[in-house]
Amino acid sequence: MRDLLHALTEALGLLASGDPEVAAIIGRSLAISGAATLLATAAGVPLGYLLARGRFRGRTLVLALVNTGMGLPPVVVGLVVWLVLARTGPLGGLGILYTRRAMVIAQFIIATPLVVGVTAAAVQALPEELPELLRSLGAGRLRTVWLVSREAQLGLLAAVMAGFGGVISEVGASMTVGGNLRDSTRVLTTAIVTTTGRGEVAAALALGLILLLLAFVVNLALTLIQQRRGA
């Protein structure tokens, strides 16, 4: 209990002091995970919609793969991305291993199945006959997709929150493809691992509390938007 109180005091002190290194780590964490979430949303929402409303051979298998992908171990994703981006890998020529771009790619792979799966579930929860009804009222294909998406907007925001929550707190993939380089690829989760390894328990707990606070603030903002639109 004493350690937790010490960590809370230190976390508040770090935030209040405006420590440039901590501020940079927080900004880096938000930038990388935010970019990965935006990319996953752009790719995952349309895919989720197609899986929910499309009728094609193998659809059930694809849904099962997506649902399995929602539980992908981040460290395994990191290993695969590392193998692809390593000098001897197929994309080694890009030279982006141990950079923020590599971290965005890994986090994008982690977040996308979450966004696809939650989106598909949200759209499938709507009445089956809704698209046909909208088309009978004169809505074109794109208009129908837009209106159905509006009906499922609470679920779509939940998909974004799931994607962001899945990547802001992961450490395995970020450590593997980012290398935890100071002033370059170190984010909150990898900084926690580093400080813990040095025996700085209070500092690690303080960073952990900052991570929780950051995730809470972002999800609170998304939840407020979600509830306001659902009112």
Helices and strands as residue ranges (DSSP letters): H 2-17, H 20-53, H 59-69, H 74-85, G 92-94, H 100-124, H 130-136, H 141-151, H 153-168, H 172-178, H 188-197, H 201-230
